[in-house]
Amino acid sequence: MTHETSRSTMGQGRRSPLARLGLGLALAATLSACTPLLVGGAMVGGTMMYADRRSAGAQVDDGAIELKAIGRLKEVLGDKGHVNVTSYNRTVLLTGEVDTEADKAAVEQAIQRIDNVRSTVNELAVMLPSPLSSRSSDSFLTGKVKASMVDAKDLQANAIKVVTERGTVYLMGRVTEREANRATELARTVSGVQRVVRVFEIVSEADLAERK
């Protein structure tokens, strides 16, 4: 896994939930047993999971890690700080803000004790929590970076997870060296991006070919 930093250069909508659920169940009943299952946005047995490049088990583990992290953060910080936990292929990225260095270390230790966590990348800053305006800007930047990757014809955008915190863009995913460099290049050219941090798991072209 690489962890590197680079600088930037600068209607039917009225149906009730119960009605929609009933419709979904009715449709599901008409599908064959071999129909792919959609779990948390990942299509098990279908093309979405393949594009993600994580195994079914890794995707389930990542979801469980992020869910369990909510309780761990509550235990460690209570209502203090602002921490985001992003797990990709069992590598956990910690971003946001905490009050003290002790809090920063305590959060990392708590997350490391969660089942199936392979490694952590602690990017927490010791400072006051970021304002809502900053978080809205970060969400907008994430969208712009993702859009730039979708537009690129030489990059599989679904293989890369983008996280933005205070103008810093973090890139996660199982990618080749060429893909890592290309994604970094694209992110750096997006207006408003201050810094790009690579949290990639670098794999070979042969490794990717084995999954096809």
Buried (B, 14 or more C-beta within 10 A) or exposed (E): BEBEEBEBEEEEEEEEEEEEEEEEEEEEEEEEEEEBEEBEEBBBEEEBBBBBBBEBEBBBBBBBBBEBBEEBBEEBBEEBBBBBBBBBBBBBBBBBBBBEEEBBEBBBEBBBEBEBBBBBBBBBBEEEBBEEEEBEBBEEBBEBBBEBBEEBEEBBBBBBBBBBBBBBBBBBBBBBEEBBEBBBBBBBEBEBBBBBBBBBBBBEEEEBEEEE
